[in-house]
Every structure is written in C-alpha cells, then in structure tokens.
Amino acid sequence: MIETIRRLLQENGRLHTPIENLPNNADLYQAGLTPFAAIRTMLALEEAFDVEFPVNMLRRQSFSSIDAIVGCLTELKSVADARQAA
C-alpha cells in the first residue's frame, strides 16, 4: 500500500522534496503539496484502491502525511469489507 501511495504522490503531488527522501510521517504540505495536488492525489488513490473518500475525510489532515493517507485508506477498506460481509 505504501509503495502505491508514494508512487501516486510522486505522479500527482508536485512535491518540492523527492518522495523517496520523505519519511512516512513527514508533513506533505511542507514538502510542497498544494490543495489542488491533494485533490489530484485523492482521485488517483480512489482509482488505485477502489474506494471513495467521504466528505468527512476531505480535509487537510487526511492528506497531511503518508501515515495519514494509510490511516484513511485502511479505514475505508475495513468499511468496504464489512459491507461486503453483510
């Protein structure tokens, strides 16, 4: 999952700092992520992971770091898995 997130950030994030130099807890906004690039990244994440970010996750905090993105995707995947099991 992390490798895919890093690749999508590399392709869509327009970061000033190379993604390979950023730890998972680095502030992506300090690394150059703009609101527009965050939206581009979110759309790429939705396609790659077959999820849809709900309105309550459309906030700066959700895309503040790779760790934050992993947390959101993990939550979305667990909700999707629970729906499929029901």
C-alpha positions as CSV (number, residue, x, y, z in Angstrom):
1,M,0.0,0.0,0.0
2,I,2.7,2.5,1.0
3,E,4.6,1.9,-2.3
4,T,1.5,2.7,-4.3
5,I,0.8,5.8,-2.2
6,R,4.4,7.0,-2.7
7,R,4.1,6.4,-6.5
8,L,0.8,8.3,-6.7
9,L,2.3,11.2,-4.7
10,Q,5.3,11.2,-7.0
11,E,3.0,11.4,-10.0
12,N,0.3,13.8,-8.7
13,G,1.6,15.5,-5.6
14,R,4.0,18.0,-7.2
15,L,6.2,17.9,-4.1
16,H,9.3,20.1,-3.8
17,T,11.1,17.2,-1.9
18,P,11.6,13.9,-3.7
19,I,9.2,11.4,-2.3
20,E,12.0,8.9,-1.6
21,N,13.5,11.4,0.8
22,L,10.3,11.7,2.9
23,P,9.6,9.6,5.9
24,N,6.0,8.3,6.2
25,N,5.2,10.9,8.9
26,A,6.6,13.9,7.0
27,D,4.3,16.9,6.5
28,L,3.4,16.6,2.8
29,Y,2.2,20.3,2.8
30,Q,5.6,21.4,4.0
31,A,7.1,19.2,1.2
32,G,5.0,21.2,-1.4
33,L,1.6,19.5,-1.6
34,T,-1.0,22.1,-2.6
35,P,-4.8,21.7,-2.2
36,F,-5.1,21.1,-6.0
37,A,-2.4,18.4,-5.9
38,A,-4.0,16.9,-2.9
39,I,-7.3,16.5,-4.9
40,R,-5.4,15.0,-7.9
41,T,-3.7,12.6,-5.5
42,M,-7.0,11.7,-3.8
43,L,-8.6,10.9,-7.2
44,A,-5.7,8.7,-8.1
45,L,-5.9,6.9,-4.7
46,E,-9.6,6.3,-5.2
47,E,-9.0,4.7,-8.6
48,A,-6.0,2.7,-7.4
49,F,-7.6,1.3,-4.2
50,D,-11.2,1.2,-5.5
51,V,-12.5,3.4,-2.7
52,E,-14.3,6.7,-2.4
53,F,-13.3,9.3,0.2
54,P,-16.4,10.5,2.0
55,V,-16.9,14.2,2.8
56,N,-15.8,13.8,6.4
57,M,-12.3,12.8,5.1
58,L,-12.0,15.7,2.6
59,R,-9.8,17.8,4.9
60,R,-6.2,18.8,5.1
61,Q,-5.4,16.5,7.9
62,S,-6.4,13.4,5.8
63,F,-3.5,14.1,3.3
64,S,-1.0,15.6,5.7
65,S,1.4,12.6,5.6
66,I,1.7,9.2,4.1
67,D,0.8,7.8,7.5
68,A,-2.4,9.8,7.5
69,I,-3.3,8.6,4.0
70,V,-2.6,5.0,5.1
71,G,-5.0,5.5,8.0
72,C,-7.8,6.8,5.8
73,L,-7.4,4.0,3.3
74,T,-7.3,1.4,6.0
75,E,-10.5,2.8,7.5
76,L,-12.2,2.9,4.0
77,K,-11.1,-0.6,3.2
78,S,-12.4,-2.0,6.5
79,V,-15.8,-0.3,6.0
80,A,-15.9,-1.7,2.4
81,D,-15.0,-5.2,3.7
82,A,-17.7,-5.0,6.4
83,R,-20.3,-4.1,3.8
84,Q,-19.3,-7.0,1.6
85,A,-19.5,-9.4,4.5
86,A,-23.0,-8.3,5.5
